Amino acid sequence: MDIETLYDKLYRFCCHRLGDRQAAEDATQEAFLRWLAAGVCRTENEALRYLYAVARNLCADEYRRKKPEPLPADLPGEDIPVESLALRQAVAALSQEEQELIFMRYGNCEPVSVIAGALGLSRFAVYRRTGAALAKLREMLREDEP
């Protein structure tokens, strides 16, 4: 299990959710501390499911405490595949859950089983909701075409 890769994925997720680097670092660190204290996950997928679930709750708590700042354009690690202004605006128009699904699946390239475990959904529900979110994005992008 590559801890640095897990940390990078979780940090990007928290940055995406919170839009604040310091708060993202704090949430990522707290999630890892809880994971290490629990000592229950043996495989990388189990660890990711646990870490995403904890981070998601920590981000929700932090989000309730303060208003988020705009997401920094220079996130660490690999570039997130959002290349055009129209696509950025379309993604921003999605619900928070839809944005999470798209980010986890295509931004962090997580397997459906990890996403399902982290969000407490069935694999079928992840496929269905991701497909619906992608359909919304396609529709919004078609509307923006000249």
Secondary structure, DSSP 8 states (H G I E B T S, - for coil): --HHHHHHHHHHHHHHHH--HHHHHHHHHHHHHHHHHH----SHHHHHHHHHHHHHHHHHHHHHHS------S--SSS--S--SHHHHHHHHHS-HHHHHHHIIIIIS---HHHHHHHHT--HHHHHHHHHHHHHHHHHHHHHH--
